[in-house]
């Protein structure tokens, strides 16, 4: 069966995002420190989902998807 769409490029194991999602209540503060333009409503909507975080960074900071992806990848490496 052919795969539809490309998975997001990442060097971070999926288990990192499982951990982030599982502790989202605690992680929201760290995310807010990194991306201060994200609102509390944004953080509620993201709920630990990587793709949602990337989308919100794009909107709030007016950057490309690639730039938002790069920022999240850099942040992820510090969360291990």
PLY file of the C-alpha trace (Angstrom):
ply
format ascii 1.0
element vertex 80
property float x
property float y
property float z
element edge 79
property int vertex1
property int vertex2
end_header
0.00 0.00 0.00
1.43 3.40 -0.94
2.00 5.91 1.78
0.16 9.19 1.44
2.05 12.34 2.32
5.51 12.55 3.74
6.13 12.08 7.44
7.62 15.13 9.11
11.42 15.06 8.92
12.76 14.49 12.37
15.75 13.03 14.09
13.93 12.82 17.41
12.46 9.42 18.27
8.67 9.33 18.52
9.05 8.39 22.18
10.20 11.96 22.87
6.83 13.27 21.67
5.01 10.60 23.62
6.78 11.91 26.72
6.03 15.55 25.79
2.36 14.79 25.13
2.08 12.77 28.33
3.41 15.63 30.43
1.87 18.46 28.38
0.56 20.24 31.47
4.14 20.60 32.72
5.64 21.10 29.27
3.34 24.02 28.34
5.42 26.37 30.47
8.62 25.37 28.71
6.94 25.84 25.32
5.64 29.26 26.40
9.18 30.29 27.44
10.52 29.27 24.03
7.66 30.75 21.97
6.20 33.59 24.02
3.78 34.66 21.30
1.79 31.44 21.72
-1.36 32.11 23.71
-2.82 29.96 26.46
-5.59 29.04 24.01
-2.93 27.97 21.48
-1.33 25.73 24.10
-4.69 24.18 24.96
-5.33 23.50 21.29
-1.85 22.03 20.69
-2.26 19.43 23.47
1.23 18.07 22.91
0.79 17.46 19.18
3.91 18.27 17.21
2.12 19.20 13.98
-0.16 21.60 15.87
2.84 23.25 17.54
4.54 23.76 14.18
1.35 25.26 12.72
0.88 27.67 15.62
4.52 28.81 15.41
4.00 29.50 11.70
0.94 31.64 12.39
2.18 33.54 15.46
5.67 34.22 14.14
4.92 34.52 10.42
7.55 31.96 9.43
7.56 29.18 6.86
6.68 25.62 7.76
10.34 24.72 7.22
11.49 27.39 9.69
8.90 26.35 12.28
10.01 22.73 11.81
13.65 23.74 12.32
12.80 25.59 15.52
10.85 22.63 16.88
13.66 20.21 15.98
16.17 22.37 17.85
13.83 22.55 20.85
13.20 18.79 20.77
16.89 18.03 21.07
16.98 19.93 24.35
13.99 17.98 25.71
15.65 14.55 25.69
0 1
1 2
2 3
3 4
4 5
5 6
6 7
7 8
8 9
9 10
10 11
11 12
12 13
13 14
14 15
15 16
16 17
17 18
18 19
19 20
20 21
21 22
22 23
23 24
24 25
25 26
26 27
27 28
28 29
29 30
30 31
31 32
32 33
33 34
34 35
35 36
36 37
37 38
38 39
39 40
40 41
41 42
42 43
43 44
44 45
45 46
46 47
47 48
48 49
49 50
50 51
51 52
52 53
53 54
54 55
55 56
56 57
57 58
58 59
59 60
60 61
61 62
62 63
63 64
64 65
65 66
66 67
67 68
68 69
69 70
70 71
71 72
72 73
73 74
74 75
75 76
76 77
77 78
78 79
